[in-house]
């Protein structure tokens, strides 16, 4: 499970890095030096794309923060549950020991009563 969480966080980080690289890469002044489709965008379209990517990046960063917080809260909850289970197991062991002691006392008590019974 920890591996999956780590890979998910890495994936989010990688996507974030790619968005930042795209937003801040230098623009080519001429179409002739362009080797990708995004370089052929009109300046207004490119600014719109950058604006949308900036919004996506903010949402991504917010999701990363929430995801990391959720992972940490889940770890804390798991530790709390583990502690509760351990306490419950210890309590069960104590109760079993007490039950065995009482059962032994009852068995011995019955033996003693049967020896002294007037009907024996």
N, C-alpha and C positions, 0 to 999 in steps of 0.2 A: 504494500500500500504506500509506504514512504517513497518508493521508487516512482510510482505513478504520480504522486503529488509533486515530486521533484521535477519530473519530466514536464508536467503541466505548467509549472512555474517557469521552467526554461523556455518552453514554447511561447508563453506570454512575453517573456523578456525578449526573445528573438523577434517576435512580431513588432514589439515596441521599437526595437533598434532599427528594423527595416523601415518603419514609418518615419522615424527621425531622419534616417539617411536620405530618404526620398524627399522629405520636406526641405532639408537643408542642402541638397546637392546643388552645385552651381548650374545655372541655366546656360545653355549654349546660345550665343547670340544669333546664329544663322541655322537655317534648316539643313544646310549642306553638311554640317558637322554632326547632325543628329543620327543616332543609330537605334533609337527606340521610338515607339509610338507616342509616348508621353511628351517627348521633346517637340513633337509636331503640333501640340495643342496651342490654341490661341492663348495669349497672355491672360485674358479674362477667365477662360476655362481652366487654365493652370492654377490661377489664384483660387478659384472655386474648389478645385481638387485639393489644393493645399489646405484650404479652410476645412474641408470635410475630413481630411486626414488628421488635422490638428484636433478636431472634435473626437474622432475615433481614438486618437492617442490619449486624450483626457479620460475618455470612457474606459479605455484599456487600463490605464494607470489606476483608476478608481476600482476596477474589477480586480486588479492584482492586489491592491491593499485589502480589499474585502476577502479575497480568496486566502491570502496569508493569515488574516485575522481568524477566518473560519478554521483553517488548519490548526492554528495554535489553540483555539478554543476546543476543538475536537480532541487534541492531545491532552489538554487539561481535564476534559470530561472523562476521557478513557482512563487517565490516572486515578481520578476520583472513583470511578466505577470499580477499577481494580482494587483500590483500597477498601471499598465497601464489600466487595466479594471476599477479600481476605479476612476482614473483620467478621463477616457472617460465617465463614468456614471455622474461624477460631471459636466463635460462639457456639456453633454446632458441636464442635469437639468437646467443649466444656459441658454442654447439655447431655451429650452421649455418655460422658464419664459419670455425670451425676445420676443419670438413668440406670447405668450399670451398677453403681453403688447401691441405689435404692432397690433394684431388683435383687441384688445379693442380700441386702438386709431383710427383704421380705421373705426370701427363700430360707434364710437362717431362722427368721422368726417363726415361720410355719413349722420348721423341724423342731424347734424348742417347744412350741405349743403342743405339737403332737406327742412329745415325750411326756408331758405333764398332764395331758388330757385325762380326765377321769374315765373316759370311755375307751382308753387305749388298752 
